[in-house]
Amino acid sequence: MRPTLRLPLTAVVLSLVSSVPLTATAADTRTQIVNAANGEVGQGETPPGSNCNPYGACESWCAHFATWTWRKAGSDIPNYGFTGDIYTWGQRKGRAHSGNTGMKPGDIVLYGTGPQNTSTSLHTGVVVATGNGKITTVEGNSHDKVQKLGPFDPKHAKNAGRPGNIYGWVSAQ
């Protein structure tokens, strides 16, 4: 009768597997971002109208909120107060896209005409759903609170009541 190596081999394999760091898949990261954003719907400023919020400094805070959702999912994105900085960060990371199509849940959309300054980069939101050519976003500092908006056609965001059309987006992965 031959000795069996199953138990010792299993122990070796398990010890090797347990020492390999596990990373979240793209789908897991996107789900975590969407869940973080959806979980904040209704959160407002304290006191109302003050721009004081739980995501960053007492200032316009849509970018603070969007980057907060990503950090909740483990992203290394800084806590930006200016929306254009999100796009610039995405360019450095190879994740920024110009235009208004191709977004997936978890991505950040940017409204206006470009990332140059506060007159051109107006607002931002987190995509929480896509389908039938439309997106749904959760946006901080939308009428002084976190709001879910949509679904709307991203090619005509301004016509859907957003502060401008989408000039670009940054992929969560």
N, C-alpha and C positions, 0 to 999 in steps of 0.2 A: 504494500500500500504506500502510495506517494504522499509526502507531507504537503499540505495545502498552504499557499501563501496569501489566500484571500484576505484574511483579517489584517495581517501586517501591511499588505499592499493598500487596502482601504484606508488604514490609518495614515499612511504616507500621503496618499492622494488628498485626503481631507485636510491634513496639516498644510499642504502646499496651497490648496484652494483657499483656505482661511487666511493665508498670509497675503493674498493678492487683494489690493484695494479695489473696492467696487465703486463704479461711477454710475450716476443716473443716466438713463437713456434720454435721447432728445424728447421722446414722448413724455417721459416722467417729468422732465424739466418744464415742458410746456404746460402740462397738467398742473404742476405746482404753481406756476405763474398765474394761470387762469383761476385756480382756486383761491389764491391770495387776493387777486383783484376782485373776484365776485364776493369774497367774504367781507370786503370793506364797503360795499354799496350802502349808501346812506350816511357814512361817516362824514361829519361836517367840521367846520372850523369852530374853535372855541376861543373867545366868544364869536358868535356869528358875524361875518363881515370883516374879521380881523386878519385873515390869511394865516392865522396860527393853526397848525395842523400837526398830526402825530408823525409825519413823514420827513420833516425837515424844518428849516428856518421859517419864521413868520414872514413869508413873501409868497408871490405867485408860486403855487405848489404842484401843478400838474406833472412837471418833470420829476419832482421829489417822489410823488406817488408812483409813477411808472417805474422808476429805477428801484424803488422799495420793493415792488412786486418781484422784480428780477433777483434782488439780493435775498429775498425770502426763499427763492428756489436755488440759491447757491451761486449766483453769478457774481463776478468780481467788479461789476459796473459801479462806478462811484455814485454818490448821492448828488446828482446834478440838480441845480435850480433853474438852469436855462435849457430849454428844449433843444436848441441847436447843438449843444454839447453832446447830447445823446447820439445825434447823427454823426458828429465828428468822431466820437468814440467808436461807433460802428464802422466808420471808414478805416480807422486804424486797425480794427480787428477783422476786417474783410467781411463784415456782416451788414453794411449799409447798402440800401437799394434805392435808386431814384425811381420815381413813378408811383403809381397807385394801384398796382395789381400784384398778386402773388403772395400776399400776406397769409400767415397761418396763425392759429390761436397761440398766444404767448408773445407774438411780435409786438413791437411798439411802432405806432404810426405817428407821423409828424405833419401838422397842418401849417399852411402858409405857402411861401414861395421858395424858401431855402434856409439853410442853417446859419446864415451870416450874422444876424442880430435879432433883437426882440421885435423889430418891425417886419422881419421876414419869416421868422420861426415863431408861430403864434401860440401853439398849444400841442398837446400830445395825449395819446391814449393807448391802452393795452387792448389788443384784439383778443376777444374771448370766444368768438364763434365766427365761422365762415360757412357759406353755402348759397347756392343759386346766384353767384356773382355778387353777394352782399357780405358785409362784415357787421359784427356787433362789437362795440368797444365798452370798456369801463374806463372812465376818465376822472382823475382828481381835479379839484378846483373847477368843476363844472357847476356853475351857480352856487359856489361856495361849499360844495360837498362832492362826494364820490357818487357818480351816476353811471348807470348802464344805458347806453344809447344804441339804437338800431333795432333791427338790421337796416343798413343803408348801403347804397351803391358807392363804393370808395372812389369811383371816377367822378362822382358829383357830390362830394362831402359837403361843400358849402351850401348847395341847394337843399341838403338834408338838415340844415341848421347848425352845422359845425362852423367854427370861426374862420375857416378857410378850407381850400382843397388840400388834399394830401400831396406833399411834395416828395415824400420818401418814407421809408420804414427801415427798421433795424430788426434783423432776425434773431430770435431767441437762441438759436443754435446754428 
